Amino acid sequence: MKRLVIALFAAAFLFACNNEKKTDETAGKTEEKKESAAIAYPYKAAYSSDFSIGDANHSKLVLDLYKMWEDNKVDEMKTLLADSVSIDFPDGNKFNDNKVDSMLNFAKQVRATLSSLKITFDGWMPVHANDANEDYVLVWSRDYSTNLSGKVDSSRVHAYFLIKNNKVRSWSEFQQKLSPATPPPKK
């Protein structure tokens, strides 16, 4: 009987220690959040500075769009796009609020100028703008293309995609040429 009481006391003591530890961890996380909220940034974000990790399914959606582009399956992209699509290109040109069919016709014309295209990814991240309640996917990639004349081109690309109702609504691209142009990596 004495052993049973000692065992119960020891179990209760261990349980109490585990609870205190969890409370301390929680308190530490709360304290961390307060510390980061107290940071005085030298600039105010025009759009938002309050982001959290978004829905991973949005990243899958964007990567599927890239895969269809790479494989020259432009017509299949329609299922992933909103009814109206906007694009900001690296050269400053814009494709603004045009119907998805117009965008797909434009995409077919552009893709037809390439004999091959290979895209590799450095990374991607879905984010949610908490204060604006909007979802984006950030993508870092490298594009390796060959035009119909055989000229090889390669570039490093950053793009962000706005997701609305689980469809790509718009995106903006930023590009840096890789110099000299490099061939795509071997598989």
Salt bridges, closest charged atoms under 4 A:
ASP64 OD2 - LYS60 NZ 2.81
GLU70 OE1 - LYS67 NZ 3.48
ASP71 OD1 - LYS67 NZ 3.57
ASP75 OD1 - LYS108 NZ 2.64
ASP88 OD1 - LYS94 NZ 3.16
ASP97 OD1 - ARG169 NH2 2.52
ASP101 OD1 - LYS78 NZ 2.84
ASP122 OD2 - ARG142 NE 3.13
GLU134 OE2 - LYS164 NZ 3.05
ASP135 OD1 - HIS128 ND1 2.70
ASP153 OD2 - LYS177 NZ 2.81
